Amino acid sequence: MSLSVIILISLALGIIIGGILLLKKSARKFDLTTEQLKRIKKRNKTLDEKERKEKK
């Protein structure tokens, strides 16, 4: 392999890894209130029950 191919491959890998790290760094975390968590759990429970009934 020539030097230019090695440089291009390393540049491409650097861009890909840099993009992944940037996405990881900028990801937001969800700060949910207790009321929101309760609603989510309740909704998931009802959906699970509906799925179980449909499978029978």
Helices and strands as residue ranges (DSSP letters): H 3-26, H 34-55
